[in-house]
Amino acid sequence: MDAYIAVDAGGTQIRTALFAAGAQEITPLVRQSRPTRSKPAAFDVLTSAIEEIWPEDMTVCGIGVAVPGLLNPATGVICFAANIAGWEDFPLKDKLETYFDVPAAVGNDAKMAALGEWQYGSGVGHQNLIYITISTGIGSGIICNGQLLLGESGLAGELGHITVIPENGPMCGCGKRGHLEAIASGTGIARYAAEQLANGRASILKSNHPSAREISEAARQGDELSIEAFERAGTYLGRSLADMLHIFNPSILIFGGGVTKSADLMFDAIHAAIEDNVLSPDYSNCLVITYAALGDDAGLQGARGLAEMSFPVK
Amino acid sequence: MDAYIAVDAGGTQIRTALFAAGAQEITPLVRQSRPTRSKPAAFDVLTSAIEEIWPEDMTVCGIGVAVPGLLNPATGVICFAANIAGWEDFPLKDKLETYFDVPAAVGNDAKMAALGEWQYGSGVGHQNLIYITISTGIGSGIICNGQLLLGESGLAGELGHITVIPENGPMCGCGKRGHLEAIASGTGIARYAAEQLANGRASILKSNHPSAREISEAARQGDELSIEAFERAGTYLGRSLADMLHIFNPSILIFGGGVTKSADLMFDAIHAAIEDNVLSPDYSNCLVITYAALGDDAGLQGARGLAEMSFPVK
């Protein structure tokens, strides 16, 4: 029997799972989690976690790995991985193939989550899909005509880094100003609330630098500033998504990430901004807007999908 | 011998051409142009122009048509065609197939021009390409991973209608405000100059409502306002294109359309804005930025490419 190994190499933990080839079940046969920043280097943690789930009675056809950061999917070299020390210009694909003697493929974690949602989650059956994950940052993955959008060197699909405040916008994690991520991520929402508090705005928020979660809780208690902070993020998201409808004309938008736990605080604003900004109702009439179904497993499922696509059973 | 018929159904003229199947030559075997708004209806003009070039000694494998406007490439129904009266909800594909008894396919003219440049022009050999045409409006066509980007119902790739001035931007031809087309097209350049003249700006421009061409001529004579009008358009274009690099990670950007005759007036600004706004030099380092090679024939060549792809020789 044939199987695939999927890895979600996150900044806090490395998770591995074994899947039977061709199975539609989203539950893995076995799984293993380990903290990324334990004593041995991340690659050693990774190889031991894989060894632990390596099947004795099945043939492993390939390994798929989701990595948070910039990488080249063709060469499998990680340019850098967020919060994983030592993975700068790191040839992860080659190292895994040498170690385990099976083929390996690597992908960006947000793109892998999009792939997972497309193949096993909310996006099943769609051919044109935008997945956007909103947490500390904003990541995304796009399926065009039944293919994951990668671009020439795997750098496509960075919706978080489109410019939405062209003049003097807030600083983004990438070092540029005015990007969507700087405004509509959890970090952006928290920054806006802190700015307003510093300007003397009244609020029940206790900290001068509240977290997105604290702002969400205050919003639920009716705090005007906190409600506004989420609605403002929703408006910017909706405007950018209207642009993305003009560009990709998808049949489904899927929202994932931690901030979607507060989605009710911004979804009205997102919907209103899409409707206000869309060129023609033809773009939004048949559009499904929904949440990710796989939760924290989206990246792992995407890594599995990547392995299945890259190394089909002969 | 097998052949294809290509049609560029423009608002001022309908052009038809016959191409030998599989030939790499960009020169058609025969061609025919007719004014669109002559006495008979546009569809009758179209059918007579096709009849005139219909070959006696070759088999026509299919007809490809480029149309300026909104259409559904799957059904071949034109929602509306700019400057072609009577083509509202017009089933062009079905009508052509019934009339000529050969298969037909239709595509948006900017997307067909992108396809033409990709298959026979400046984009040959690239798999990830953005084509942008700047004239009265801004059109575009995108090739992702060797496929024309159409989206779920053929409405994708409308780069002219992304929002670049979110608050109180100028009115776009589509009825929304602040779109790239409203700012960086010939119309947008002319509007900006007229606004500045109305504000009392000094200029050698004679008219209070100069055309983009008049502004271009004045810029070449050193007129400060005219130079600024083109540079401003270039800056907005460059910023939007930086966003598009983050989204598509193409290997080539191709500029077409009438305003590119004044490209020297805005290319420095375009390049500077791309460099200023791009997330990482990885997006621009290996990027080719160039002009369309096929001129006015890009749409016709794209219609030919569409026919060849849609109806391959058996």
Interface residues (C-beta under 8 A of the other chain):
Chain A: L70 C79 Q127 N128 I142 C144 N145 Q147 L149 L150 G151 E152 S153 G154 L155 A156 G157 E158 L159 H161 I162 T163 V164 I165 P166 C174 K176 R239 A242 D243 H246 I247 F248 N249 P250 S251 N277 L279 S280 D282 Y283 C286
Chain B: L70 C79 Q127 N128 C144 N145 Q147 L149 L150 G151 E152 S153 G154 L155 A156 G157 E158 L159 H161 I162 T163 V164 I165 P166 C174 K176 R239 A242 D243 H246 I247 F248 N249 P250 S251 N277 L279 S280 D282 Y283 C286
